[in-house]
């Protein structure tokens, strides 16, 4: 049963159209071309299903725990100014950059519960998301969130070399919970998260992240309450 849950993972609704297109093309390849082309199409269809998979995650529920907004690998941890379109000033914040390859789950998760103060889409280039300058030059959707106790958090969806669309379902003034789904990036991308002043990261460069599960920071570092989880 556990094996079936691992294999039979639901796909995000944004993937239905792409899976259907791949499936139709595969059928046409089998009917009107050589069989090996049809099998290539079949493999690509399976990859499309795999790309848009949307598994449930066990989200930590203790107050103050910030989770990774995306699956992938921590590529950079450095101080940087938040995206200018959010209007948060020029003071740098500690930024953690998570790089997603085409085999990672691309559904994004809210890193911390709070209120969406502002979210802004900005068009840009489609450079390799692994490059440092991708945070400044690439197409992106930036979100400013404020916690109940007034701490400011920023997270940014960044398009990559082959990504051509960023989806963000958040609206200004919306109340959100830690770990809930808020968007998706197609195909291959990067997600940046900026920590509040004085908060230290609990992850390191090269570490694998699980969106909605991996704790990247604890805003209440002195709080020793055990960590509980909730499936979302």
C-alpha positions in Angstrom: 0.0 0.0 0.0 2.8 2.4 0.9 4.5 1.6 -2.5 1.3 2.4 -4.4 1.0 5.7 -2.6 4.5 6.5 -3.7 3.9 5.6 -7.3 0.3 6.7 -7.8 0.8 10.4 -6.8 -1.9 12.9 -7.9 -0.9 15.5 -10.5 -1.5 19.2 -10.2 -4.5 20.5 -12.2 -2.1 22.6 -14.3 -0.7 19.4 -15.8 -3.9 18.0 -17.2 -3.7 19.9 -20.5 0.0 19.0 -21.0 -0.5 15.3 -20.2 -3.5 15.2 -22.6 -1.4 16.8 -25.4 1.4 14.4 -24.9 -1.0 11.5 -24.8 -2.7 12.5 -28.1 0.6 13.0 -29.8 1.8 9.6 -28.6 -1.4 7.9 -30.0 -0.9 9.6 -33.4 2.7 8.4 -33.4 1.7 4.8 -32.8 -1.0 5.0 -35.5 0.8 6.8 -38.3 4.6 6.4 -37.7 7.1 3.9 -36.7 6.4 2.1 -33.3 9.7 3.3 -31.7 8.5 7.0 -32.1 5.3 6.0 -30.3 7.3 4.5 -27.5 9.4 7.7 -27.3 6.1 9.7 -27.0 4.9 7.3 -24.3 8.0 7.8 -22.2 7.7 11.6 -22.6 4.0 11.4 -21.5 5.1 9.5 -18.4 7.7 12.2 -17.7 5.0 14.9 -18.1 2.8 13.1 -15.5 5.9 12.8 -13.2 6.7 16.5 -13.6 3.3 17.7 -12.6 3.0 15.3 -9.6 1.6 17.0 -6.5 2.1 14.8 -3.4 0.8 15.6 0.0 3.4 16.8 2.5 3.8 16.5 6.3 4.0 20.1 7.3 5.4 21.0 10.8 2.8 22.8 12.8 4.8 24.5 15.6 4.6 28.2 15.6 7.7 30.0 14.1 8.9 27.1 12.0 9.7 28.1 8.4 9.6 25.4 5.7 11.2 25.3 2.3 8.9 26.7 -0.4 10.1 24.2 -3.0 11.8 20.9 -3.6 15.4 21.1 -4.8 18.9 21.9 -3.7 20.1 24.9 -1.7 22.4 26.6 -4.1 23.2 29.9 -2.3 22.9 31.5 1.1 23.8 35.1 1.1 22.6 38.6 2.0 20.7 40.4 -0.7 18.2 43.2 -1.1 14.6 42.0 -1.6 13.1 42.5 -5.1 12.6 46.3 -5.6 9.1 45.9 -6.9 8.0 45.0 -3.4 9.0 48.4 -2.1 10.7 47.1 1.0 13.7 49.4 0.9 17.4 48.7 0.3 18.4 46.9 3.5 19.7 43.4 2.7 18.1 40.3 4.1 19.5 36.7 4.3 18.5 34.9 1.2 18.3 31.2 0.6 18.1 30.1 -3.0 16.7 26.7 -3.9 17.3 25.3 -7.4 14.8 23.0 -9.0 15.7 20.7 -11.8 13.1 19.2 -14.2 12.8 16.1 -12.0 11.8 17.9 -8.8 8.2 18.5 -7.7 7.5 22.0 -9.0 4.4 22.9 -6.8 5.4 25.7 -4.5 4.5 25.9 -0.8 4.0 28.8 1.6 7.0 28.9 3.9 5.3 30.4 6.9 1.8 31.3 8.0 0.8 35.0 7.9 -0.8 37.7 5.7 0.2 38.4 2.1 1.1 42.1 2.1 2.0 42.4 -1.6 2.7 40.1 -4.5 4.1 41.4 -7.8 4.9 39.7 -11.1 7.8 41.1 -13.1 8.8 40.0 -16.6 12.4 39.3 -17.4 15.0 37.1 -19.0 15.1 33.3 -19.0 18.7 32.7 -17.9 19.8 29.4 -16.3 18.2 29.5 -12.9 21.5 28.2 -11.4 23.3 31.5 -12.2 23.6 34.1 -9.4 22.2 36.9 -11.6 19.0 34.9 -12.2 17.6 36.4 -9.0 17.9 39.9 -10.5 17.5 39.4 -14.2 15.0 36.6 -14.7 11.2 36.6 -14.9 9.8 36.4 -11.4 6.9 36.6 -9.0 7.8 38.1 -5.6 5.7 37.8 -2.5 5.9 39.9 0.8 4.4 38.1 3.7 4.0 39.3 7.3 3.6 37.0 10.3 1.1 37.6 13.1 3.9 39.0 15.3 5.0 41.5 12.6 8.0 39.7 11.0 8.5 40.2 7.3 9.3 37.3 5.0 9.9 37.4 1.2 9.7 34.5 -1.2 10.2 34.7 -5.0 9.4 32.3 -7.8 12.0 32.6 -10.6 11.8 31.3 -14.1 14.7 29.2 -15.5 16.2 28.5 -18.8 13.3 26.4 -20.1 10.6 27.7 -17.8 8.1 29.9 -19.6 5.3 30.4 -17.1 5.1 31.2 -13.4 1.8 30.5 -11.7 1.0 32.2 -8.4 -2.5 31.9 -6.8 -2.0 34.4 -4.0 -3.7 37.8 -3.7 -2.9 40.8 -1.5 -4.5 40.6 1.9 -4.9 36.8 1.8 -4.3 34.8 5.0 -2.2 31.7 4.4 -0.9 28.7 6.4 2.5 27.2 6.5 2.9 24.6 3.8 -0.2 25.3 1.8 0.2 25.3 -2.0 0.5 28.7 -3.6 1.8 28.2 -7.2 3.9 26.3 -9.7 6.7 27.0 -12.2 7.1 25.2 -15.6 9.7 23.7 -16.3 12.9 24.0 -14.2 13.3 27.0 -12.0 14.5 28.5 -8.7 12.8 29.8 -5.6 14.4 32.4 -3.3 13.3 33.0 0.3 14.5 36.0 2.4 14.6 35.5 6.2 13.6 38.1 8.8 16.5 40.1 10.4 18.2 38.1 13.1 16.9 34.7 12.0 19.6 32.1 11.2 19.2 29.3 8.6 19.0 25.7 9.7 20.1 24.4 6.3 23.4 24.5 4.3 24.5 24.9 0.7 24.1 21.6 -1.2 21.3 20.3 1.1 18.3 18.7 -0.5 15.0 20.4 0.3 11.5 18.9 0.5 8.9 21.7 -0.1 6.5 22.1 2.8 8.5 19.7 5.0 12.1 20.7 5.4 12.5 23.3 8.2 14.8 26.0 7.0 14.6 28.4 10.0 13.0 28.7 13.4 11.7 32.2 14.2 11.2 31.1 17.8 14.5 29.5 18.4 14.0 29.5 22.2 10.7 27.6 21.8 11.3 24.0 22.8 7.8 22.7 22.0 8.0 19.4 20.1 7.5 19.6 16.4 4.1 18.1 15.2 3.2 17.6 11.5 0.0 17.8 9.5 -0.6 16.3 6.0 -1.3 18.9 3.4 
